[in-house]
Amino acid sequence: MRCRCTGIAIWLVFVGCCGHGALATTRHHQSHMRGTSLPTEELLFDPPVMIYQTSTQQGAADRSVPCAWANTTQEVPALRHQVVIAKYDEDVTWLHNLARNFDVSVYQSKDPSMPLFVENVGNEAAKYLSYIVENYDNLPETVAFMQAGRADWHDPLPKDTMMQNWDWGAAAEQGGIAFLPTAAPCLIEDSDPQPLQGADADATREWPFTEARQQEHAMEMKRQQDRRKSLVPDEELCPDIVEHSPPQMETVRAVWGEIFEPELGPLPKHWFTKCCAQFQVTRDAIHSHPLEFYQQLLQWTKEHDRALLQSEYAGEMRRNHDEARRDAGHVLEVLWALIFSSPMSRRVIS
């Protein structure tokens, strides 16, 4: 009788543990799904795998009992990771491959009837800013912002592979923002509209010394560029470093004083960033600016691109993507590093 009672007790404990594990798994899965904003028919995460365990009782046949987790020992739950995806009509089934501790919010511009719809202006910038504005008072400790394609031209690895190995402490260690890996060169942005100044600028208009002075100035510019590149730390893992003034810099200079300078100060002449508007940022970095700043920036993003779509440039914009990079998405692409870095950690290079 003693052995039989003991066996029954063990069986009841086992069933109870399995039931508790199944409930915990269901809650964990539902919690994960709450962070997903695509309709369930478009994006479904795999349900918990049912693992069958075998229990043997004296004088009874073996039976298999469904249980959510084979390991009934107490485990430390995995840290949650928030990811924000900017989507138009890209295939996002790769999100199935992310671990269950990823909370995914997909902001989309394709279907106004579906959740988290954002007007199709501003490219990824409008979607990133929408998330910040809507969640400003309830942000996770850190959040990653990404475009929707699994393997865009600038991605060195598919995003699902890349994120499984991402160091989620990187943003805090780098002053608030850490750019995701990119196959494109790292960038030293140059906002100076007049690289030839003073005597050098005057010399270029003097004949017959113009060509010689231009060559001398070009050599000096090259030396300065090489010096700035040497200041980029090796841990940035840049495949290359280039210095350039992209087409959108004209728009950056035009709007900086009104839109950005009241919060961020004067526009630097040179700063370090990476291509292509995919990064992780900390809650503290976001909170370094008031909610009103992001609200105004989101409003400007939408109004700026609406005006472009109604201008003579409208025919040049495809999928809200201006080849001359006047659109707000391209403008903000070179400015995220300035927005989310504190003045002391900002990679301004003189």
C-alpha positions in Angstrom: 0.0 0.0 0.0 2.8 2.4 0.8 4.5 1.9 -2.6 1.1 2.2 -4.4 0.3 5.5 -2.6 3.7 6.8 -3.3 3.3 6.0 -7.0 0.0 7.7 -7.2 1.4 10.8 -5.4 4.3 11.0 -7.9 1.8 10.6 -10.8 -0.4 13.4 -9.5 2.6 15.7 -9.0 3.8 14.9 -12.5 0.5 15.7 -14.1 0.2 18.9 -12.0 3.7 20.0 -13.2 2.8 19.3 -16.8 -0.4 21.3 -16.5 1.4 24.2 -14.9 4.0 24.1 -17.6 1.4 24.0 -20.4 -0.4 27.0 -18.8 2.9 28.9 -18.5 3.8 28.2 -22.1 0.4 29.4 -23.3 0.7 32.6 -21.4 4.3 33.1 -22.7 3.1 32.5 -26.2 0.1 34.9 -25.9 2.4 37.5 -24.4 4.7 37.2 -27.4 1.7 37.5 -29.8 0.6 40.8 -28.1 3.7 42.4 -29.4 2.9 41.3 -33.0 0.8 43.7 -35.0 0.3 41.9 -38.3 -3.0 40.1 -38.7 -2.8 36.5 -37.6 -3.4 35.1 -41.1 -0.3 36.9 -42.3 2.1 36.3 -39.4 1.7 33.4 -37.0 4.3 32.2 -34.6 4.6 28.5 -34.1 2.5 27.2 -31.1 4.3 25.6 -28.2 5.6 22.2 -29.1 3.9 19.4 -27.2 6.5 17.0 -25.7 5.3 13.6 -24.7 6.8 12.1 -21.5 6.4 8.5 -20.4 5.4 7.5 -16.8 5.5 3.9 -15.7 3.3 2.7 -12.9 3.6 -0.7 -11.2 1.2 -3.2 -12.8 0.0 -0.7 -15.5 0.9 -0.2 -19.1 3.2 2.8 -20.1 1.2 5.9 -21.0 2.3 9.1 -22.6 1.3 12.4 -21.0 1.3 15.6 -23.1 3.4 18.3 -21.3 4.5 21.7 -22.5 8.1 21.4 -21.5 10.1 18.3 -20.9 12.2 20.0 -18.3 10.2 20.6 -15.2 13.0 22.3 -13.3 12.6 26.0 -12.6 14.4 28.1 -15.3 15.1 31.8 -15.4 12.9 33.3 -18.1 14.6 34.8 -21.1 14.8 38.6 -21.4 12.3 40.2 -23.7 13.5 42.0 -26.8 11.4 44.6 -28.5 11.7 45.0 -32.3 9.9 47.5 -34.4 9.5 46.7 -38.1 8.7 49.3 -40.8 6.7 47.6 -43.5 5.0 48.4 -46.8 4.3 45.2 -48.7 7.5 43.2 -47.9 7.4 39.5 -47.1 7.8 39.3 -43.3 7.4 35.6 -42.8 11.0 35.6 -41.6 9.7 36.9 -38.3 8.5 33.3 -37.7 12.2 32.5 -37.1 12.7 34.8 -34.2 12.9 33.4 -30.7 9.8 33.6 -28.6 11.3 36.2 -26.3 11.1 38.8 -29.2 8.2 41.2 -29.0 7.5 42.4 -32.6 5.5 45.5 -33.6 5.0 45.8 -37.3 4.0 49.3 -38.4 2.7 49.1 -42.0 1.5 51.5 -44.7 -0.3 49.0 -47.0 -3.7 48.4 -45.4 -5.6 51.1 -43.5 -8.0 48.5 -42.1 -5.2 46.6 -40.3 -3.5 47.4 -37.0 -0.6 50.0 -36.7 -1.3 51.6 -40.0 0.8 54.7 -40.9 0.2 56.9 -43.9 2.7 56.0 -46.6 4.9 59.0 -46.2 8.2 59.4 -44.4 9.4 55.9 -45.3 10.6 54.0 -42.2 11.1 57.3 -40.3 7.3 57.9 -39.9 6.9 54.4 -38.5 9.8 54.6 -36.1 8.5 57.9 -34.8 4.9 56.6 -34.6 6.1 53.8 -32.3 8.0 56.3 -30.1 5.1 58.7 -29.8 2.6 56.0 -29.0 4.8 54.3 -26.5 6.8 57.1 -25.0 5.6 56.6 -21.4 5.8 52.8 -21.6 9.0 52.1 -23.5 11.1 48.9 -22.9 14.6 49.3 -21.7 15.9 49.0 -25.3 14.3 48.6 -28.7 15.6 47.8 -32.2 14.2 49.5 -35.3 14.4 47.7 -38.6 13.2 47.7 -42.2 10.9 44.8 -43.2 13.0 43.0 -45.8 14.6 39.8 -44.5 17.8 40.5 -46.5 18.0 44.0 -47.9 21.0 44.9 -50.1 22.8 46.4 -47.1 22.3 43.4 -44.7 25.4 41.3 -44.3 23.2 38.5 -43.0 19.5 37.7 -43.0 17.8 39.7 -40.3 16.5 36.7 -38.4 20.0 35.3 -38.2 21.5 38.6 -37.3 19.1 39.3 -34.5 19.6 35.9 -32.9 23.2 36.9 -32.3 22.8 40.6 -31.6 24.4 42.0 -28.4 21.5 43.7 -26.7 23.9 45.6 -24.4 25.5 47.4 -27.4 23.4 50.5 -27.4 23.9 51.2 -23.7 27.6 50.6 -24.1 27.8 53.0 -27.1 26.1 56.0 -25.5 22.5 55.2 -26.4 22.5 54.0 -30.0 24.1 51.1 -31.8 23.7 50.6 -35.5 22.9 47.1 -36.7 25.6 45.4 -38.9 25.7 46.6 -42.5 27.6 45.5 -45.6 27.7 49.2 -46.7 30.6 51.5 -45.8 30.5 53.4 -42.6 29.9 57.1 -43.2 31.4 60.4 -42.0 28.7 62.8 -42.9 29.8 66.2 -44.3 27.3 69.0 -43.9 29.7 71.8 -44.9 28.3 73.5 -48.0 31.5 75.4 -48.7 34.6 73.2 -48.4 36.7 75.9 -50.0 36.8 78.8 -47.6 38.9 81.9 -47.1 42.1 82.3 -49.0 41.7 78.9 -50.6 38.3 79.9 -52.0 39.7 83.1 -53.4 42.7 81.3 -54.9 40.5 79.1 -57.0 39.3 82.2 -58.8 42.8 83.5 -59.5 44.4 82.7 -62.8 46.9 81.2 -63.6 47.2 79.7 -60.1 43.7 78.2 -59.9 44.6 74.7 -61.0 47.7 74.5 -58.8 45.9 75.8 -55.8 43.0 73.5 -56.4 45.3 70.5 -56.4 47.0 71.7 -53.2 43.6 72.2 -51.6 42.5 68.7 -52.7 45.5 67.2 -51.1 44.8 69.0 -47.9 41.2 67.9 -48.0 42.4 64.3 -48.5 44.7 64.5 -45.5 41.9 65.8 -43.3 39.5 63.1 -44.5 42.1 60.4 -43.7 42.6 61.9 -40.3 38.8 61.8 -39.6 38.6 58.2 -40.8 41.5 57.3 -38.4 39.3 58.5 -35.5 36.7 55.8 -36.1 37.3 53.1 -33.5 38.1 49.6 -34.8 35.2 48.1 -32.9 32.8 49.6 -35.3 33.8 46.8 -37.7 33.4 49.0 -40.8 34.0 47.2 -44.2 35.1 50.7 -45.4 34.8 54.3 -44.3 33.8 57.0 -46.7 33.3 60.7 -46.2 30.6 62.3 -48.3 27.9 64.9 -48.5 24.8 63.0 -49.6 22.1 64.6 -51.7 19.8 64.9 -48.7 22.3 67.2 -46.9 20.9 70.2 -48.8 17.5 69.5 -47.2 19.2 68.8 -43.8 20.8 72.3 -43.9 17.5 73.9 -45.0 15.4 72.5 -42.2 17.9 72.1 -39.3 17.5 75.5 -37.8 13.7 75.3 -37.5 13.1 71.6 -36.8 16.2 70.2 -35.1 18.4 73.0 -33.7 16.1 74.1 -30.8 16.5 70.6 -29.3 19.9 69.3 -30.8 21.9 72.5 -31.1 24.0 73.7 -34.1 24.5 71.3 -37.0 27.9 69.6 -36.8 30.1 69.8 -39.9 31.1 66.1 -39.6 29.7 63.2 -37.7 30.0 59.4 -37.8 27.0 57.2 -38.7 26.2 54.0 -40.6 23.9 53.3 -43.6 20.7 52.5 -43.6 18.5 53.5 -40.7 18.6 50.2 -38.7 19.6 50.5 -35.1 19.0 49.7 -31.5 18.4 52.5 -29.1 17.9 52.7 -25.3 14.9 54.1 -23.4 17.2 56.6 -21.8 18.4 57.9 -25.2 14.8 58.3 -26.4 13.8 60.0 -23.1 16.7 62.5 -23.5 14.2 64.5 -25.6 10.7 65.3 -24.6 7.6 63.7 -26.2 6.8 67.0 -27.9 10.0 66.8 -29.9 9.0 63.5 -31.4 5.5 64.6 -32.0 6.7 67.7 -33.9 9.2 65.6 -35.8 6.5 63.1 -36.8 4.3 66.0 -37.9 7.1 67.5 -39.9 7.9 64.2 -41.5 4.4 63.7 -42.8 3.9 67.3 -43.9 7.3 67.5 -45.6 6.6 64.4 -47.7 3.0 65.3 -48.4 4.3 68.6 -49.9 6.8 66.7 -52.0 4.0 64.5 -53.4 2.1 67.6 -54.4 5.0 69.3 -56.0 6.7 69.0 -59.3 8.9 66.3 -57.8 5.9 63.9 -57.3 6.6 62.0 -60.5 10.2 61.3 -59.3 8.9 59.6 -56.1 8.3 55.9 -56.1 6.8 54.1 -53.1 7.5 57.5 -51.3 11.2 57.2 -52.2 12.7 60.3 -53.8 15.8 59.6 -55.9 17.2 63.0 -55.0 16.7 62.0 -51.3 14.6 65.0 -50.4 12.1 62.8 -48.6 12.0 62.8 -44.8 13.1 59.2 -44.5 16.4 60.0 -46.2 16.8 63.2 -44.2 16.4 61.4 -40.9 18.6 58.5 -42.0 21.7 60.6 -41.6 20.4 62.2 -38.4 19.4 59.3 -36.1 23.0 59.2 -34.8 22.7 62.9 -33.7 19.2 62.4 -32.3 19.8 59.4 -30.0 23.4 60.1 -28.9 24.0 62.3 -25.9 26.2 65.4 -26.6 29.0 63.7 -24.7 28.9 60.5 -26.7 27.9 61.9 -30.0 30.4 60.9 -32.7 31.1 64.4 -33.9 34.4 64.6 -35.8 36.1 67.9 -36.3 
